[in-house]
Amino acid sequence: MTKNRLFFRSFTLAVLFSGSVHAAIFVEPGRSYEFADSTIRYPEPLRERSSIPIGPGGPGMAVRIGGDFAESFFTAIDARFLRPRVRDAVHAYESVANAFLWGPVVGMIPWPGFRLWASWIAGGGITPDSGRGFNVRYHRARGFRMGMKFRVLFMNAHFEYQRATYGDLEIANVVNRGSRLLDRSYVLSLSFPLED
């Protein structure tokens, strides 16, 4: 069984179980900032220049829709839109990118106002703005995110670690499956929960 199937089956079972106990639905929009330590790995003949930093990250927006159940656990779908800065020394350009990531979340509530969770990054991509007339895209994001949050008045403060790999590089509408974009990030965010 693949990681995707295992995670989605666990997520589905948790959602079904939540219907049989006391549950609360929530919508949680927020603003974030990502501190990235990322690299691009190119195939031959560019292997000698394979570790290319593309940080330092950037601002973003997020929304999480899910439900609390049994007063101890929660499940959700998490979607992120980011504007990271991309520097690519191999192709000699620098630009700001549009990045989108999404995936299911499962977590626990040890005590009111504090949560821990893990998220499977099931999809997404990065599309840098055109630089030097050079158009590239990174597709097929996979990875994970772990985090915690604290309630502060009417807001939630989040602290997260993210690790994602983008498996396909598209240059001028041609997909190169030998390239990898590896993203290791710390994410700080504030969210504003809306609960029923």
N, C-alpha and C positions, 0 to 999 in steps of 0.2 A: 504494500500500500504506500503510495507516494505521500510526501509531506502535505501537499495541497489537500488530498482526499481526507487524510487523517484529521487535519485541522478543521476542515469544513464540516466533517461528520461530528466532531466534538462540539463545534459551534452550533450546529443544528439541534443536537441533543440538548444542549444547554438552553436554547430558546424554547424548545418544546417543554422541557422540565419547568421552565419559568412560568408557563401557563397554568401549572397545577398548584402553585404556591402564591403567596402574596408578592406581587410584582409592581414595579413603578417604571414607567417609560420616561426617558429623558432625551433631550436634544441639547447638545453642548457645542456652540460655536466658539471660536477663539482665535487669537493672534499668536504667532510663534516667531522665533529666531533660531536659525540653525548654525552651529559652529562645526564646519565640515573639515575632515581630513581625508581627502579623496584622491584617487589616482586613476589614470587611464592606462590600460595595458593593451598595446598593439601587437599584432602578429608580425611574423617576419615579412619584409626585411627591416622593420622598425623596432625589433626586439631590444636593441641596445638603448633605446629611448622609451622604454615601456613604463617607467614609473614617473608619471607626469602629474604634479599636484594641480587640482582644479578648484581648491577652496577660494575664499574662506567661508562660504555659506551665504546665508541671506535671510530676509524676512519671509513670512508666509502666513497663510490662513488655514484653519482646520475646522472640521465639523465632525462630531461623533454622535451617532444615533443608536440608542440601545435601551436596555432594561435592567433594573436591579431585581434580584429575586432572593428569596429566603433571607433577606436582610444581611447577606454575607458575600454574595457573588454578583457579578454583572457580565453581560455580553453586549457587544456593540459592533457596528461597522464604522470604520474610521477613514476619512478622506482628507488628504493634504494637498494644498497648492503652495508652491514655494517659488521664490525668485533668487536662486543662488547665482553667484558670479563664477563664470567658467574661464579658466586660463589654459590654453592648449599650446604648449611649446612646439609640439611636432608640426602642427599646421599653422603656427604663428598667428594666433588670433586670441582676443579676449572679449568676452561679452557677458551680458546678463541672460539667464535662461529661464524658461517656464518649465517647472517640474510638477508632476502630479503623481501621487502615491495613494493606494487604497488597500484595505485589508480588514479582516475580522479581528476582534479583540475579545479576550477573556480575562477576567480579573477577580480579585477578592477585596473585601472591605473589612479589614481587621478591626477597625473601630470607626465610628461616625467622623466624617471629615477627612479620612485618610484612605487612599486606595493604592493597590499595586496591580500591575497588569502586564500581559505579554500580547504582542500583536504580530501576526504573520503578514508580511507585505506580499500581497498576491498579484499586484500588477502596477503599472505606471511607466513613466518615461520622462526624459529630459529633452527639451528642444531649445538650444541656445539661439539667441537672436543672430541674424546673419552678421558675420564679421569678415571683412576683407573679401566679400563676395562668396564666402564659403559656407554652405549649408550642411549641417550635420544634425542627427537625431540619435538618441539612445533609447532603446526599447526594452521590453520584457524585464521589468524590475522584479526581483525576488529578494526576500530577506526577512528580517525580524526587527522588532522594536520592543524594548522593555522600559517601564517607567513607573513613576509614583506621582501622586498629587496630594496637595494639602488644601483644605478650605481656608480662605482668608476673606472674612466678611462675606460679601455676595459673590466672590470670585474663587476660582481654583488656580493654584500655581502648580505647573507641571514641570517635571525634570525627567528627561528621557535619553536613552542611548539607542542609536539606530545603526544597523548594518545592512546595506543593500548592495546587490550586484545587478547591473544592467547588462543583459547578455548580448544584445545586438546593436551594432553601430551602423547607421544609415548615412551614406555620403552620396549626395546628388541622386537620390532615389535608388541607390544600390545598397543592399544590406550586406554587411560584413560580419559574419558570425564568429570570427576569430578574435574580435576585440572585446574587452571588458572594461566597464566603468565600475570601480569599487568605491563605495561611499561608506565612510565611518563618521558618524556625526553625534554631537550632543545637541539636544533641542530643549530650549526653555520656552514656555508659553503660558499665557493667561487665558482662561476660558470663563464663559458666563453661562452656567447650567440653567436650563429650563426644564422643569419636571412637572409631571401631572400630580 
